[in-house]
Amino acid sequence: MGGVELEKCVTGWAARDSSAHLSPYKFTLRNPGPQDVMLRVIYCGICHSDLHQIRNDLGLSRYPMVPGHEVVGVVTEVGKEVEKFKIGEHVGVGCMVGSCKSCQACGEKMEQYCNKKIWIYNDVFPDGKPTQGGFSSTMVVDQMFVVHIPESLPLEQAAPLLCAGVTVYSPMKHFATTEPGQRCGILGLGV
């Protein structure tokens, strides 16, 4: 296991205001804990919600902001309590990087409904440090919010699965349309 005791300075592409212009930005990652995974970001998709946040369309943006929530990369270090991931594995991170882990929603593995969920960017960790997204070189994420990416899946193809793919799959699973014999139609409009 790698050691993850000290903060690390990394580079990302940040919006500093609502102009939607991104520029290089150096920042310090939060202090990793025993259940954290550090990953080197290889690819990160861009989603319309990234653009809305960058442009402050909802009026809630905090700057400087490193966006990106369709993140794939390689594990470079793991905390001492991490058992699910090993250095060198391909992993992905979606739009959340934390939750309270103690409410009813978290107990039912429905962290997306936790009132204290922590978004991948434009949010803050419990220690007050701002979250920064996947338009960066490195990230530190609680292992609960990291997923394995099969070695057979090209990483550049995996990134969109962490947003659009989950958005489509989640209701299919909820309404049991992933079971054999079930049918479901999906209509997508793209460029």
Disulfide bonds with the S-S distance in Angstrom:
none
